[in-house]
Amino acid sequence: MTGYLDFFVHKCERTLQQLSVLSQQTGLIPPDYLTQIIHELLVACEEAHVLSKELSTQQAELQVAKDTLLAERQQYFELFDLAPDGYIVTDRHGLIEQVNLMAAKLLNRRRMVLLGNPLAVLIAPKDQQRFYSLLNRLQKGAALQNIDLCLQSYQGSPLYTNFTVTVVRDYQDKIVGFRWLFRDLTSQRRAAIVLRASEQRYAKLAAAVPVGIFRADAAGLYTYTNERWCAMAGLSSSAVVGNDWSQGIHPDDLDRVAAEWTQSTQEGRSFQLEYRFQRPNGEVTWAYGQIDAEQNAEGQVIGYVGTVTDISDLKQAQELVAHNALHDPLTDLPNRALLLERLELTLNKASRHGTYQYAVLFIDLDRFKLINDSLGHIVGDQLLVKMAQNLKTHLRDIDLVARLGGDEFVILLEDTRDVEIVVQVAERILADCQTPFIIEQHEIFTTLSMGIVLGTPNYYRASDVIRDADIAMYRAKVQGKNSYHFFDVSMHTQAQARLVLETELRKALEQEEFTVYYQPIFEISDNHLVGFEALVRWEHPTRGLIAPDEFVPVAEEIGLIVQIDRWVLAHACQQMVCWQTQFSDCFPLTISVNLSAQGLRNTHVLQEIDGIMAETGIGADALILEITESMLIEDIDQTVDLLARLASKNIQISIDDFGTGYSSLNYLHRLPVHALKIDRSFVSQMQAESGNYQVASTIIALGSQLGLKVVAEGIELPKQLQQLQQLG
């Protein structure tokens, strides 16, 4: 346009020049109006030229703006399509006008298919009503909206989304459409479902596990407790949540729990402790608690999680084990271990307070073995239980009665102050024995032997006190049943001597310190030798010759008597065979050997006797075995059988010390015996018309009537021989 204006101006200027030339040539002056018109045309052209330049500038600026707008539009659509979320633009009626690539991808549809369709067709049926309600609000000018909606993809699978909706207005502020920005929440929803399921499983597991579980915040306030925790504490979850950790803990354990909590927190380790819960009703539950701190990424404690395990059964089991370790299972009395522990405390008290007095009573039931053997161990056990109950009735709360084992009991009397208190207790216990126990329809009388030690500060070990009380008990048993005896120092000396004797007796058997003395036996009518009695003696290396009365009872008690019997029998038989070889014109002679009660009950006694006879070569008719009268009553049937088997081998049997033990007259006719021996106690004090004389006379007469030989022991005086000869 500028070119046209320049051409027009040029034409106007030439016209003016031509008019000027013509005027000069003709002398005619052009009309003024014509010149005026030409000048105005020139001015107009100048203005048009200016306007043309401005228009060109505006056109250039407009082109720049257009290019910028096109670039921004291109960028917008690129961003629109590349957006990570779905983006849909609709008109005000909800018809789809634009769809970005992510929206098409999420909906599994092509964009061209979506354009022009109502957005409502993409909404799942269950959310249709909510969608139309939202659209209605938007059409009325509602502000930014946020809503969760379920869409349907092309294949019908649900697409869970969150929509952010904004209103689009024109330059007149009229609503012309809506922008729908939505994000796929399907994965999040699935994760939420999985999480919720996991939480439900956790909740069920927490409710089902046999341990209490709790959580607390950093301040120690409960935020969660499971049912098991509530059951242990006897509190509801609502009553606990928001309160501090001390809820439900036994008052006596609070300080201990707080100290462990503080220490474990400071040391950065787990809290581990056994403590108690106390329910509101007073019931107590033992628990083992474990607590760990929860920390954030910066290492700050944000809370605590812990478990509590009910260990009440374990505690009861431990208490039972501890109780059983210190108590007798039959009577439930304290046992030796607890007695020693308690007695040690008493000794310590006595050493600190010189005037403190106490006493220990060692009790043993007399003839308890007979009760066991005759009525059975069940009755024997019941008797021990009743005896334990009886003994407890005579004691104060500060005293103690314990069972050491078997039929032995020990009583500890504390703070006796006066020996009379001890005597009264002992006599009450003994008096109780006058009343029989009724057990399984059996009326059982029992007596006690009791040894008493009066405690002094001189005792330093509990075992020494019990030892001395035991020694005194045996002294009481010797002096008579159902009695008590106080310990004195001489008893301990005797007991020590006895222990030394036991030790030396075992060595004596190993070192063959025993020897056999042979006491001759004569026929009283003509004074000719008929045999010998083998008498064992102990040739002690330092004490010299020790009589059997001193060591035989000990040997019987410690179980060595059977070996001594075997040794004596072997040596006596060997000696008789030697004499028979040397003095054959003096034979036949017999050898009498004592057989102890233990030897008689030895199950191998017959084989051992046969072995010795075969080894030495002695004839059976030369051997006489002597047994005491008291041995016969212990098991008469078994004894008769054994003696019969010995007699069948032509071994003779003699009853030793006849008349001093149990009366055997009622079964004497059943015994396969060959001789009776009158005890030396009758012979040594036998005077005419005296009781001993009459006993000797009766035994001789009885032997004559039964066809038994009679042997008198200990004839040392001519007068004794003369009296026996007179009796026949």
HELIX and SHEET records of a PDB file:
HELIX    1   1 THR A    2  THR A   26  1                                  25    
HELIX    2   2 ASP A   32  LEU A   82  1                                  51    
HELIX    3   3 LEU A  101  LEU A  107  1                                   7    
HELIX    4   4 ARG A  111  LEU A  114  1                                   4    
HELIX    5   5 LEU A  119  LEU A  122  5                                   4    
HELIX    6   6 PRO A  125  ASP A  127  5                                   3    
HELIX    7   7 GLN A  128  GLN A  139  1                                  12    
HELIX    8   8 THR A  186  ALA A  208  1                                  23    
HELIX    9   9 GLU A  227  ALA A  233  1                                   7    
HELIX   10  10 SER A  237  VAL A  240  1                                   4    
HELIX   11  11 PRO A  251  ASP A  253  5                                   3    
HELIX   12  12 LEU A  254  GLU A  267  1                                  14    
HELIX   13  13 SER A  312  LEU A  326  1                                  15    
HELIX   14  14 ARG A  336  ARG A  352  1                                  17    
HELIX   15  15 PHE A  368  LEU A  375  1                                   8    
HELIX   16  16 HIS A  377  LYS A  392  1                                  16    
HELIX   17  17 VAL A  419  ASP A  432  1                                  14    
HELIX   18  18 ALA A  462  GLN A  479  1                                  18    
HELIX   19  19 VAL A  489  GLU A  510  1                                  22    
HELIX   20  20 PRO A  548  ILE A  558  1                                  11    
HELIX   21  21 ILE A  561  GLN A  582  1                                  22    
HELIX   22  22 SER A  584  CYS A  586  5                                   3    
HELIX   23  23 ALA A  597  ARG A  601  1                                   5    
HELIX   24  24 VAL A  605  THR A  616  1                                  12    
HELIX   25  25 ALA A  620  ALA A  622  5                                   3    
HELIX   26  26 GLU A  629  LEU A  632  1                                   4    
HELIX   27  27 ILE A  636  ALA A  647  1                                  12    
HELIX   28  28 LEU A  668  ARG A  670  5                                   3    
HELIX   29  29 ARG A  680  SER A  684  1                                   5    
HELIX   30  30 GLY A  691  LEU A  706  1                                  16    
HELIX   31  31 PRO A  718  GLN A  726  1                                   9    
SHEET    1   A 5 ILE A  96  VAL A  99  0                                        
SHEET    2   A 5 GLY A  86  ASP A  91 -1                                        
SHEET    3   A 5 ILE A 175  ASP A 184 -1                                        
SHEET    4   A 5 PRO A 158  ARG A 169 -1                                        
SHEET    5   A 5 GLN A 145  GLN A 152 -1                                        
SHEET    1   B 5 TYR A 222  THR A 225  0                                        
SHEET    2   B 5 VAL A 211  ASP A 217 -1                                        
SHEET    3   B 5 VAL A 301  ASP A 310 -1                                        
SHEET    4   B 5 VAL A 284  GLN A 295 -1                                        
SHEET    5   B 5 PHE A 271  GLN A 278 -1                                        
SHEET    1   C 5 LEU A 400  GLY A 405  0                                        
SHEET    2   C 5 GLU A 408  LEU A 413 -1                                        
SHEET    3   C 5 ALA A 359  LEU A 365 -1                                        
SHEET    4   C 5 LEU A 448  LEU A 454 -1                                        
SHEET    5   C 5 SER A 483  PHE A 486  1                                        
SHEET    1   D 2 PHE A 437  ILE A 439  0                                        
SHEET    2   D 2 HIS A 442  ILE A 444 -1                                        
SHEET    1   E 3 PHE A 514  PHE A 522  0                                        
SHEET    2   E 3 LEU A 529  HIS A 540 -1                                        
SHEET    3   E 3 GLY A 544  ILE A 546 -1                                        
SHEET    1   F 7 PHE A 514  PHE A 522  0                                        
SHEET    2   F 7 LEU A 529  HIS A 540 -1                                        
SHEET    3   F 7 THR A 590  ASN A 594  1                                        
SHEET    4   F 7 LEU A 623  THR A 628  1                                        
SHEET    5   F 7 GLN A 652  PHE A 658  1                                        
SHEET    6   F 7 ALA A 675  ILE A 678  1                                        
SHEET    7   F 7 LYS A 709  ALA A 712  1                                        
END                                                                             
